[in-house]
Amino acid sequence: MPQLISGSCIIASLAQGDGATIGRYPVEDTSLLPKRIVTLPSGFRPSQWLLQALPNGRYVLKNGGSPTAEHDGLLFAYLLDDKQEEWEINYRGNHNAYTIERASGESGWVLPDDLEPETQVALRPLRATMSIPPQFPDSELWKITLLHRDKET
């Protein structure tokens, strides 16, 4: 199982294909309100994420320097650091990809079925099959590509 380490990375959904990634939209309002995490078309520069490995085996994921957390079933980046979630990132070897789940295990990152440009990442219960190993739909699987290792690791 590939062990993720702290550093900058790019995150893409298997459901997107064509080199498209997810992140904050490059053009945002200037308020300090939370920013949506959305699908970015392949023509856009990939959005860099900061993956911070924690001693408890979980991770903090930041985009544009802001920690991510769920609100009303959707994924946001919080500019004021007032909300931050720890995520469990599980490698799914049969898919060569990861699932990203809340620490509580109640839901994970999912791209809705009605995938359109700038679709916001949702948090929903993951729909794995009961097989061994479990099978996940592409909308629940993520490619995480490490770009630079954190100097502290």
GROMACS elastic network, one bead per residue, 0.5 to 0.9 nm:
[ bonds ]
;  ai    aj funct       b0    kb
    1    90     6  0.89539   500
    1    91     6  0.63682   500
    1    92     6  0.82394   500
    1    93     6  0.70474   500
    2    91     6  0.70223   500
    2    93     6  0.89341   500
    3    91     6  0.84092   500
    4     7     6  0.88999   500
    4    51     6  0.83762   500
    4    53     6  0.75165   500
    4    89     6  0.84956   500
    4   144     6  0.88359   500
    4   146     6  0.83126   500
    5    51     6  0.73716   500
    5    52     6  0.73384   500
    5    53     6  0.59808   500
    5   146     6  0.83781   500
    5   149     6  0.71102   500
    5   150     6  0.78063   500
    5   153     6  0.71104   500
    6    50     6  0.74423   500
    6    51     6  0.51239   500
    6    53     6  0.51249   500
    6    54     6  0.86272   500
    6    59     6  0.85864   500
    6   146     6  0.88292   500
    6   148     6  0.86646   500
    6   149     6  0.61437   500
    6   150     6  0.52751   500
    6   151     6  0.85787   500
    6   152     6  0.80757   500
    6   153     6  0.64781   500
    7    49     6  0.82421   500
    7    50     6  0.57364   500
    7    51     6  0.53358   500
    7    52     6  0.66409   500
    7    53     6  0.85836   500
    7   146     6  0.68348   500
    7   147     6  0.72502   500
    7   148     6  0.54055   500
    7   151     6  0.80427   500
    7   153     6  0.83567   500
    8    48     6  0.63601   500
    8    49     6  0.53891   500
    8    51     6  0.59667   500
    8    52     6  0.87016   500
    8   145     6  0.86000   500
    8   146     6  0.60370   500
    8   147     6  0.54746   500
    8   148     6  0.52084   500
    8   149     6  0.66057   500
    8   150     6  0.72901   500
    9    47     6  0.86004   500
    9    48     6  0.56720   500
    9    49     6  0.50960   500
    9    50     6  0.63024   500
    9    51     6  0.68528   500
    9   144     6  0.64921   500
    9   145     6  0.52683   500
    9   148     6  0.70270   500
    9   149     6  0.88401   500
   10    21     6  0.71544   500
   10    22     6  0.80252   500
   10    23     6  0.87917   500
   10    46     6  0.67790   500
   10    47     6  0.64745   500
   10    48     6  0.52855   500
   10    49     6  0.58655   500
   10    50     6  0.87097   500
   10   143     6  0.79813   500
   10   144     6  0.57984   500
   10   145     6  0.52152   500
   10   146     6  0.66551   500
   10   147     6  0.72955   500
   11    21     6  0.58769   500
   11    22     6  0.60958   500
   11    23     6  0.79451   500
   11    46     6  0.85748   500
   11    47     6  0.80477   500
   11    48     6  0.79251   500
   11    49     6  0.73408   500
   11   142     6  0.65443   500
   11   143     6  0.56787   500
   11   145     6  0.65573   500
   11   146     6  0.89678   500
   12    15     6  0.85241   500
   12    16     6  0.73182   500
   12    17     6  0.81823   500
   12    19     6  0.75789   500
   12    20     6  0.64213   500
   12    22     6  0.57656   500
   12    39     6  0.83998   500
   12   141     6  0.86211   500
   12   142     6  0.55596   500
   12   143     6  0.51804   500
   12   144     6  0.67279   500
   12   145     6  0.85030   500
   13    16     6  0.54433   500
   13    17     6  0.72478   500
   13    20     6  0.78951   500
   13    21     6  0.68182   500
   13    22     6  0.75491   500
   13    39     6  0.85805   500
   13   110     6  0.86939   500
   13   111     6  0.77268   500
   13   138     6  0.71959   500
   13   139     6  0.66301   500
   13   140     6  0.75095   500
   13   141     6  0.59265   500
   13   143     6  0.61550   500
   13   144     6  0.89359   500
   14    17     6  0.58887   500
   14    97     6  0.80401   500
   14   137     6  0.88059   500
   14   138     6  0.50317   500
   14   139     6  0.65062   500
   14   140     6  0.79020   500
   14   141     6  0.57433   500
   14   142     6  0.58346   500
   14   143     6  0.68301   500
   15   111     6  0.75593   500
   15   115     6  0.85836   500
   15   137     6  0.82761   500
   15   140     6  0.80288   500
   15   141     6  0.76727   500
   15   142     6  0.85773   500
   16    19     6  0.76184   500
   16    20     6  0.60717   500
   16    21     6  0.76387   500
   16    39     6  0.80013   500
   16    41     6  0.88517   500
   16   111     6  0.88387   500
   16   115     6  0.81981   500
   16   138     6  0.85387   500
   16   139     6  0.81164   500
   17    20     6  0.61973   500
   17    21     6  0.87073   500
   17    42     6  0.87685   500
   18    41     6  0.86093   500
   18    42     6  0.63381   500
   19    41     6  0.81108   500
   19    42     6  0.53264   500
   19    43     6  0.87054   500
   19    46     6  0.88298   500
   20    39     6  0.71835   500
   20    40     6  0.58244   500
   20    41     6  0.51030   500
   20    43     6  0.77653   500
   20    44     6  0.79668   500
   20    46     6  0.76255   500
   21    38     6  0.85809   500
   21    39     6  0.60041   500
   21    40     6  0.53522   500
   21    41     6  0.70167   500
   21    42     6  0.70327   500
   21    44     6  0.86063   500
   21    45     6  0.88416   500
   21    46     6  0.60013   500
   21    47     6  0.70832   500
   22    25     6  0.85674   500
   22    37     6  0.65995   500
   22    38     6  0.54185   500
   22    40     6  0.53406   500
   22    41     6  0.85757   500
   22    46     6  0.76171   500
   22    47     6  0.66958   500
   22   118     6  0.87700   500
   22   120     6  0.88118   500
   22   121     6  0.82017   500
   23    26     6  0.85564   500
   23    36     6  0.79442   500
   23    38     6  0.55367   500
   23    39     6  0.66681   500
   23    40     6  0.68647   500
   23    46     6  0.78987   500
   23    47     6  0.52967   500
   23    48     6  0.75661   500
   23    49     6  0.78097   500
   23    63     6  0.64643   500
   23    64     6  0.81878   500
   23    77     6  0.89439   500
   24    27     6  0.84270   500
   24    28     6  0.80973   500
   24    35     6  0.65073   500
   24    36     6  0.59850   500
   24    38     6  0.61838   500
   24    39     6  0.84809   500
   24    40     6  0.83188   500
   24    47     6  0.71177   500
   24    63     6  0.68360   500
   24    64     6  0.71508   500
   24    76     6  0.84171   500
   24    77     6  0.75831   500
   25    28     6  0.63608   500
   25    35     6  0.81944   500
   25    36     6  0.74427   500
   25    37     6  0.72416   500
   25    38     6  0.66840   500
   25    39     6  0.82426   500
   25    40     6  0.71103   500
   25    47     6  0.84896   500
   25   118     6  0.76956   500
   26    40     6  0.89834   500
   26    44     6  0.85520   500
   26    45     6  0.88886   500
   26    47     6  0.84303   500
   28    31     6  0.84922   500
   28    35     6  0.76563   500
   29    32     6  0.85160   500
   29    33     6  0.86590   500
   29    35     6  0.87194   500
   30    33     6  0.84680   500
   31    34     6  0.84999   500
   32    35     6  0.83585   500
   32    78     6  0.81546   500
   32    79     6  0.60325   500
   32    80     6  0.70631   500
   33    78     6  0.72757   500
   33    79     6  0.70724   500
   33    80     6  0.83784   500
   34    76     6  0.58686   500
   34    77     6  0.55223   500
   34    79     6  0.61659   500
   34    80     6  0.83031   500
   35    75     6  0.86799   500
   35    76     6  0.53400   500
   35    77     6  0.50890   500
   35    78     6  0.65637   500
   35    79     6  0.76955   500
   36    74     6  0.80442   500
   36    75     6  0.64203   500
   36    77     6  0.64260   500
   36   120     6  0.64740   500
   36   121     6  0.81334   500
   37    63     6  0.84229   500
   37    68     6  0.85462   500
   37    74     6  0.83245   500
   37    75     6  0.57560   500
   37    76     6  0.54109   500
   37    77     6  0.67902   500
   37   118     6  0.84971   500
   37   119     6  0.83428   500
   37   120     6  0.56324   500
   37   121     6  0.59826   500
   37   122     6  0.89597   500
   38    75     6  0.84027   500
   38    76     6  0.89212   500
   38   117     6  0.82079   500
   38   119     6  0.51641   500
   38   121     6  0.57350   500
   39   111     6  0.85910   500
   39   115     6  0.86468   500
   39   116     6  0.80989   500
   39   117     6  0.62871   500
   39   119     6  0.53665   500
   39   120     6  0.65300   500
   39   121     6  0.74462   500
   40    43     6  0.81086   500
   40    44     6  0.64147   500
   40    45     6  0.84898   500
   40    46     6  0.76502   500
   40    47     6  0.82516   500
   40   117     6  0.68428   500
   40   118     6  0.60536   500
   40   119     6  0.83770   500
   41    44     6  0.56747   500
   41    45     6  0.87593   500
   41    46     6  0.89220   500
   41   117     6  0.66685   500
   41   118     6  0.78689   500
   42    45     6  0.76984   500
   42    46     6  0.79483   500
   43    46     6  0.87263   500
   44    47     6  0.84278   500
   47    63     6  0.74581   500
   47    64     6  0.77891   500
   48    62     6  0.87905   500
   48    63     6  0.65060   500
   48    64     6  0.71160   500
   48   147     6  0.86099   500
   49    61     6  0.67677   500
   49    62     6  0.55825   500
   49    64     6  0.69495   500
   49    65     6  0.78793   500
   50    60     6  0.80151   500
   50    61     6  0.57921   500
   50    63     6  0.63635   500
   50    64     6  0.82463   500
   50    65     6  0.72971   500
   50    66     6  0.89642   500
   50    67     6  0.88897   500
   50   150     6  0.89944   500
   51    59     6  0.66814   500
   51    60     6  0.61208   500
   51    62     6  0.66613   500
   51   146     6  0.87722   500
   51   150     6  0.88357   500
   52    58     6  0.85852   500
   52    59     6  0.54199   500
   52    60     6  0.50696   500
   52    61     6  0.63742   500
   52    62     6  0.81225   500
   52   150     6  0.84684   500
   53    56     6  0.84316   500
   53    57     6  0.68206   500
   53    58     6  0.62574   500
   53    60     6  0.67291   500
   53    61     6  0.89257   500
   54    57     6  0.56301   500
   54    58     6  0.54275   500
   54    59     6  0.55236   500
   54    60     6  0.74232   500
   54    86     6  0.85897   500
   55    58     6  0.73363   500
   55    59     6  0.88975   500
   56    59     6  0.85176   500
   57    88     6  0.75759   500
   57    89     6  0.89039   500
   58    86     6  0.59913   500
   58    87     6  0.55285   500
   58    88     6  0.50232   500
   58    89     6  0.70969   500
   58   103     6  0.75240   500
   59    85     6  0.84323   500
   59    86     6  0.53807   500
   59    87     6  0.50539   500
   59    88     6  0.63411   500
   59    89     6  0.72707   500
   60    67     6  0.69684   500
   60    68     6  0.76365   500
   60    84     6  0.75179   500
   60    85     6  0.65244   500
   60    86     6  0.51197   500
   60    87     6  0.61814   500
   61    66     6  0.83136   500
   61    67     6  0.59168   500
   61    68     6  0.59882   500
   61    69     6  0.88171   500
   61    84     6  0.86644   500
   61    85     6  0.81159   500
   61    86     6  0.77989   500
   61    87     6  0.75354   500
   62    65     6  0.55253   500
   62    68     6  0.57313   500
   62    77     6  0.71682   500
   62    78     6  0.89464   500
   62    84     6  0.89771   500
   63    66     6  0.53179   500
   63    67     6  0.65477   500
   63    68     6  0.72068   500
   63    77     6  0.65625   500
   64    67     6  0.84967   500
   64    77     6  0.80755   500
   64    79     6  0.88806   500
   65    77     6  0.86367   500
   65    79     6  0.79620   500
   66    77     6  0.54137   500
   66    78     6  0.54936   500
   66    79     6  0.52559   500
   66    80     6  0.77381   500
   66    81     6  0.67847   500
   66    84     6  0.87759   500
   67    76     6  0.82995   500
   67    77     6  0.54287   500
   67    78     6  0.56738   500
   67    79     6  0.74290   500
   67    80     6  0.88809   500
   67    81     6  0.64730   500
   67    82     6  0.89378   500
   67    83     6  0.72836   500
   67    84     6  0.53853   500
   67    85     6  0.75186   500
   68    75     6  0.67944   500
   68    76     6  0.54864   500
   68    78     6  0.61221   500
   68    83     6  0.75564   500
   68    84     6  0.57400   500
   68    85     6  0.64030   500
   68    86     6  0.87886   500
   69    74     6  0.83439   500
   69    75     6  0.58600   500
   69    76     6  0.56448   500
   69    77     6  0.65174   500
   69    78     6  0.73071   500
   69    83     6  0.64343   500
   69    84     6  0.53849   500
   69    85     6  0.51415   500
   69    86     6  0.83504   500
   70    73     6  0.60552   500
   70    74     6  0.54404   500
   70    76     6  0.61803   500
   70    77     6  0.87850   500
   70    83     6  0.88929   500
   70    84     6  0.87285   500
   70    85     6  0.77976   500
   70   102     6  0.88899   500
   70   122     6  0.82422   500
   70   123     6  0.70434   500
   71    74     6  0.54051   500
   71    75     6  0.64882   500
   71    76     6  0.70453   500
   71   123     6  0.88926   500
   72    75     6  0.85252   500
   72   122     6  0.89865   500
   72   123     6  0.87043   500
   73   121     6  0.89247   500
   73   122     6  0.56992   500
   73   123     6  0.50356   500
   73   124     6  0.68702   500
   74   109     6  0.87153   500
   74   120     6  0.69098   500
   74   121     6  0.60371   500
   74   123     6  0.56032   500
   74   124     6  0.87152   500
   75   109     6  0.78989   500
   75   120     6  0.70894   500
   75   121     6  0.55690   500
   75   122     6  0.57821   500
   75   123     6  0.67945   500
   76   120     6  0.87368   500
   76   121     6  0.84527   500
   77    81     6  0.88666   500
   77    83     6  0.87606   500
   77    84     6  0.86202   500
   78    81     6  0.57448   500
   78    82     6  0.69701   500
   78    83     6  0.63328   500
   78    84     6  0.75336   500
   79    82     6  0.79040   500
   79    83     6  0.88883   500
   80    83     6  0.77747   500
   81    84     6  0.66345   500
   85   102     6  0.74888   500
   85   103     6  0.78976   500
   86   101     6  0.88854   500
   86   102     6  0.67850   500
   86   103     6  0.59560   500
   87   100     6  0.64320   500
   87   101     6  0.55871   500
   87   103     6  0.53033   500
   87   104     6  0.88468   500
   87   108     6  0.88050   500
   88    99     6  0.80765   500
   88   100     6  0.58124   500
   88   101     6  0.50915   500
   88   102     6  0.61262   500
   88   103     6  0.56195   500
   88   104     6  0.88729   500
   88   105     6  0.81078   500
   88   108     6  0.89448   500
   89    98     6  0.63464   500
   89    99     6  0.57706   500
   89   101     6  0.63449   500
   89   102     6  0.88600   500
   90    97     6  0.84955   500
   90    98     6  0.53231   500
   90    99     6  0.53213   500
   90   100     6  0.65805   500
   90   101     6  0.80010   500
   91    94     6  0.89592   500
   91    95     6  0.85254   500
   91    96     6  0.72808   500
   91    97     6  0.59442   500
   91    99     6  0.66517   500
   92    95     6  0.55146   500
   92    96     6  0.58840   500
   92    97     6  0.54730   500
   92    98     6  0.54388   500
   92    99     6  0.71350   500
   92   133     6  0.84168   500
   92   134     6  0.84797   500
   92   135     6  0.86909   500
   92   136     6  0.87781   500
   92   141     6  0.84057   500
   93    97     6  0.66958   500
   93    98     6  0.82420   500
   93   133     6  0.87355   500
   94    97     6  0.80594   500
   94   133     6  0.71744   500
   94   134     6  0.84515   500
   94   135     6  0.78454   500
   95    98     6  0.79726   500
   95   135     6  0.79424   500
   95   136     6  0.81058   500
   95   138     6  0.88435   500
   95   141     6  0.79708   500
   96   143     6  0.79754   500
   97   141     6  0.58709   500
   97   142     6  0.54586   500
   97   143     6  0.52216   500
   97   144     6  0.75722   500
   98   140     6  0.83694   500
   98   141     6  0.54756   500
   98   142     6  0.50312   500
   98   143     6  0.63533   500
   98   144     6  0.74484   500
   99   108     6  0.71145   500
   99   109     6  0.72736   500
   99   110     6  0.89827   500
   99   126     6  0.87593   500
   99   136     6  0.87204   500
   99   140     6  0.62779   500
   99   141     6  0.52210   500
   99   142     6  0.61446   500
   99   143     6  0.89773   500
  100   107     6  0.87983   500
  100   108     6  0.54909   500
  100   109     6  0.56214   500
  100   110     6  0.87340   500
  100   140     6  0.80808   500
  100   141     6  0.78875   500
  100   142     6  0.75826   500
  101   104     6  0.79619   500
  101   105     6  0.60090   500
  101   106     6  0.77353   500
  101   107     6  0.58424   500
  101   109     6  0.63060   500
  101   123     6  0.83589   500
  101   125     6  0.89601   500
  101   126     6  0.85121   500
  102   105     6  0.52548   500
  102   106     6  0.65779   500
  102   107     6  0.58465   500
  102   108     6  0.58085   500
  102   109     6  0.83388   500
  102   123     6  0.85119   500
  103   106     6  0.79848   500
  103   107     6  0.87988   500
  104   107     6  0.77788   500
  105   108     6  0.74275   500
  105   125     6  0.83351   500
  106   124     6  0.77624   500
  106   125     6  0.59743   500
  106   126     6  0.83179   500
  107   110     6  0.88398   500
  107   123     6  0.56505   500
  107   126     6  0.61165   500
  108   122     6  0.79613   500
  108   123     6  0.50720   500
  108   124     6  0.55757   500
  108   125     6  0.60751   500
  108   126     6  0.60291   500
  108   140     6  0.75159   500
  109   121     6  0.64312   500
  109   122     6  0.58101   500
  109   124     6  0.67822   500
  109   125     6  0.86708   500
  109   126     6  0.81515   500
  109   139     6  0.85061   500
  109   140     6  0.62184   500
  109   141     6  0.82071   500
  109   142     6  0.86920   500
  110   113     6  0.89545   500
  110   121     6  0.58912   500
  110   122     6  0.51735   500
  110   123     6  0.57992   500
  110   124     6  0.64502   500
  110   125     6  0.86092   500
  110   126     6  0.77361   500
  110   138     6  0.89425   500
  110   139     6  0.55393   500
  110   141     6  0.77716   500
  111   114     6  0.83108   500
  111   115     6  0.69999   500
  111   119     6  0.74777   500
  111   120     6  0.72870   500
  111   121     6  0.52317   500
  111   122     6  0.60653   500
  111   123     6  0.84867   500
  111   138     6  0.87162   500
  111   140     6  0.66744   500
  112   115     6  0.59861   500
  112   119     6  0.76352   500
  112   120     6  0.80280   500
  112   121     6  0.72724   500
  112   122     6  0.67968   500
  112   139     6  0.70805   500
  113   139     6  0.74322   500
  114   119     6  0.82432   500
  115   118     6  0.84802   500
  115   119     6  0.60513   500
  116   119     6  0.54617   500
  119   122     6  0.89717   500
  123   126     6  0.87057   500
  124   127     6  0.88649   500
  126   136     6  0.78023   500
  126   137     6  0.88930   500
  126   140     6  0.69124   500
  127   135     6  0.85111   500
  127   136     6  0.64511   500
  127   137     6  0.73898   500
  127   140     6  0.81611   500
  128   131     6  0.83323   500
  128   134     6  0.56993   500
  128   135     6  0.53544   500
  128   137     6  0.74541   500
  129   132     6  0.83801   500
  129   133     6  0.85424   500
  129   134     6  0.52080   500
  129   135     6  0.52292   500
  129   136     6  0.68131   500
  130   133     6  0.81160   500
  130   134     6  0.58715   500
  130   135     6  0.78438   500
  131   135     6  0.69211   500
  132   135     6  0.80130   500
  136   139     6  0.81065   500
  136   140     6  0.64617   500
  136   141     6  0.70326   500
  137   140     6  0.57113   500
  137   141     6  0.69489   500
  138   141     6  0.51351   500
  138   142     6  0.79918   500
  139   142     6  0.81723   500
  146   149     6  0.72474   500
  148   151     6  0.89006   500
  149   152     6  0.84707   500
  149   153     6  0.71863   500
  150   153     6  0.56199   500
